[in-house]
């Protein structure tokens, strides 16, 4: 339901989106959801996403809400979520924030990378730092090795003592990224992936080429180089993983509200 509404908004406003990550894998391998998966990922180039935000905020469907730094001051991700109101999909950090999160799809964003190797490395390292600071400014991460936990907790307390909010960090991150926006950029990257320090870097021209594929009962966009992307993410992606490696998100609370069967 959320995906169909998202696609409708994109098509009505000439915005381009693509299926991404596990949802791209599901589209190609299963023609729909991966049977044991429980989320949905799409991705857009930065210009399209900024236009999407403007359109959605000015004229959005009543049943949906966009979760991003611009719409929720305490939100701490560089990706955004399109959420179904009156539902709950809460993870273990929910008690640390003052906003509710419902059943949603993730909207990732592609930003230009410098063609200079030196500048590119600097850009990726700074993006990694912004990503970490953004998360630490709002929540304490407990499910980590002792030393990493100590560092992240210290960062959390220092940022809060200084009164540094997620919105402040996000604004500087976007200003930093805008310096590298370039029509001639050869590659793009998903900035939210830098939280793990392994950003996915894609050929911009090949990615932009739109191909069509089946997802459940609808036709959707996939990147032109989907095979290259899936191989970089999953290796032999048409081979099903062993049962012990088939995982999904652990939720604290799941409630479909008025949409429950």
Secondary structure, 3 states (H helix, E strand, C coil): CHHHHHHHHHHHCCCCCEECHHHHHHHHHHCCCCCCCCCCEEEEEHHHHHHHHHHHHHCCCCCEEEECCCCCCCCCCCCEEEEECCCEEECCCHHHCCCCCCCEEEEEEEEEECCCHHHHHHHHHHHHHHHHHHHHCCCCCCCCCHHHHHHHHHHHHHHHHCCCCHHHHHHHHHHHHHCCCCCCCCEEEEHHHHHHCCCCEEEHHHHHCEEEEEECCEEEEEECCHHHHHHHHHCCCCCCCCHHHCCCCCCCEEECHHHCC
